[in-house]
Amino acid sequence: MTRPISRRAALAGFGLAAASAGCLGRTENIAGRDPHSQLTLELNATPADSDPNGIRIARQLEEHLTAVGIDVRLNTVGQTDLWRKVLINQNFDLYVEQFVETEPFDSDALYGLAHSRFVAEPGWQNPFGLTEMAVDDLLAEQRRTAGSERDDAVAALQEAICELQPFSVVAFPDALTAVQERRFTGWTADRQPVSAAGLLELDGVSDDGAGDAGSTGGNATASDANASDANADDGDGAALRLVTTDDRITENWNPIAAEYRRHGTFTGLLYDPLVRVDGESAVPWLAADWERVDDDAVDVTLRDARWHDGEPVTADDVAFTYAFLRDTSMGSVETAVPTPRFRGRSSLVENERALDDRTVRLTVPDVNDAVAARALQVPVIPEHVWSDRTDAATIAGFEFDFETTEAIVSNNADPVGSGPLRFVEATAGESVVFERNPDHFLVRSASGDDADASGTAADPRAGVPPRYHGKPAFDRLRVEVLPSDISAAESVAEGLADATVSNLGPESVPRIGRSADTRLVSGRSAAFYHVGYNARRSPLSNPRFRAVIARLIDKSAIVDDAFEGYAKAATSPLAASPDAVPSSLAWDGRETDPVHPFFDDGGSLDVEAARAALRDIGYRFDDEGRLLSRGQ
């Protein structure tokens, strides 16, 4: 009987024989080659209690990757840890998450997301590590062109990104919100109640049940005993009570902290931008007006506004903000340390200069008007607060061996903004309370103090849509953290909260209907779910490999089964604005992705077709069907 021979013994014996035959060089060539091992990928997602939708996408992808022979490690981590892995440390293979913007956004949002100039920076700017000159050229073209020429560039840009797949768009979810309407109205599908603008548009309910349009300052009056009891806990006046599963807003109020911000709903109410997006229009906000004075410059005139600590908001603060977003060290360290958020917008401004206390000139060269307006949509921060945070970050006097600043790592305790809400108190992991800013321009009417040069009383809210006048419609805002989306929905159904601001899974919907005073608000969100790939790592650096993974995602099944229809499958990241999507990428009437169609075999994964696609791009499988790869 022949005894099995170990690989080591076989190689040793082979080496002796080969050496005696004068073939030592060939032996070394064979024996020196490392064996292939099974390809292993880590897939990151947040747990079901945090986001019941994202984990379902991750589990389907895990199942399909495993089926084709890839060793998948599904890693569920908290939201902060996930973004720290992906955005700050860039230590990931794949992840599943939502994009950060809830309202339909201009195509220029893709500049920060995909341009190679940001590949070495941490944060939301190009977290995938994509380096593709054709994409860079199209991103630049959509910035400088207008009209049909820009439309063509945007269409080509979407096609290029969808072909290369630095990330795979999965679906645009319905933003599901459980709401009570006994104390506040205005929860509509047209304006997401989880956005800063959506919360500002709420109206209080008067004693007769009619909505208060805000002409009396927006103060709501509780109409039932439960509401009155709840308000008593939060002082005088009406308190809007929201519940969430995301505890980060109870711990961090830093508007530039990438790992602590998802959509920036609440920091968007603490800090004013110069301009807000209202539907398809850009409207003046902290800016009273702005104008392009030449091809390279935009002059911005500020409203009369004050920071929450009483200091005036000046043009110097605006100039500081843009310089700071480019380099949070303000030159105090050798290499610039840009912010991990808003870089796509702030990078549009090459220089800034205060012309007087209320006017700042921003150098914004060679861009169209839509992109120039986008440059004005960053949170303005007070110089007298943030200028003290430009030093290199330290812990107990120990300086980090990589360059970051106190501004980036600070939790921004007691935040000082100029927005319509100001911070009151928080208990980490449990709740946070904000209150109405009585000095905000939204609640001021014209007076002698606001007179212009002619002596005529000027409206401090000029240019702001009337529905925002006198807002917010609540005196206090309390956000409470609950353990799951189901418990959040039940809290609203029981009258303990006015609305949810968590990602609700479809299994929460029946619980919403159990109360006659509770209803479901469902509206399409632009915050698309996606699978992100780290193109800095092999084999994910190969666009053909990414394309095969994209074909393992059964988007139609995810929409039907995971979201139970409360989502829309998509290919393009701009699908929230259907008119911007070329027909080659549209899903209308399609059952599968038009660019990277699912490996479908009668409604299930066609494993052999997927493996054949991997073989076509040079991969091999062992006898047990495992996909082989060299050491990673």
Secondary structure as UniProt FT lines:
FT   HELIX           7..20
FT   TURN            21..22
FT   HELIX           24..31
FT   STRAND          37..38
FT   STRAND          40..45
FT   TURN            48..50
FT   HELIX           52..67
FT   TURN            68..69
FT   STRAND          71..76
FT   HELIX           79..83
FT   HELIX           84..88
FT   STRAND          94..98
FT   TURN            107..108
FT   HELIX           109..114
FT   HELIX           116..118
FT   TURN            119..120
FT   TURN            127..128
FT   HELIX           133..144
FT   HELIX           147..164
FT   STRAND          167..180
FT   STRAND          184..185
FT   TURN            193..194
FT   HELIX           196..200
FT   STRAND          203..205
FT   TURN            207..208
FT   STRAND          211..212
FT   TURN            215..216
FT   HELIX           225..232
FT   TURN            233..234
FT   STRAND          239..244
FT   HELIX           248..250
FT   TURN            255..256
FT   HELIX           258..260
FT   TURN            265..266
FT   HELIX           267..270
FT   STRAND          275..278
FT   TURN            279..280
FT   STRAND          281..284
FT   STRAND          287..294
FT   TURN            295..296
FT   STRAND          297..302
FT   TURN            308..309
FT   HELIX           315..326
FT   TURN            328..331
FT   HELIX           343..346
FT   TURN            347..348
FT   STRAND          351..356
FT   TURN            357..358
FT   STRAND          359..363
FT   HELIX           369..375
FT   HELIX           383..386
FT   HELIX           387..389
FT   STRAND          394..395
FT   TURN            396..397
FT   STRAND          398..399
FT   HELIX           406..409
FT   STRAND          421..427
FT   TURN            428..430
FT   STRAND          431..436
FT   TURN            438..439
FT   HELIX           441..443
FT   HELIX           448..450
FT   TURN            453..454
FT   TURN            460..463
FT   HELIX           466..468
FT   TURN            469..470
FT   STRAND          476..481
FT   HELIX           485..493
FT   TURN            494..495
FT   STRAND          499..500
FT   HELIX           506..508
FT   HELIX           509..512
FT   TURN            513..514
FT   TURN            516..517
FT   STRAND          518..524
FT   STRAND          529..533
FT   TURN            535..536
FT   TURN            538..541
FT   HELIX           543..550
FT   TURN            551..552
FT   HELIX           555..557
FT   HELIX           558..562
FT   TURN            564..565
FT   STRAND          567..569
FT   TURN            573..576
FT   HELIX           578..580
FT   HELIX           583..585
FT   TURN            588..589
FT   STRAND          600..601
FT   TURN            602..603
FT   STRAND          604..605
FT   HELIX           607..616
FT   TURN            617..618
FT   TURN            623..624
FT   STRAND          627..629
//
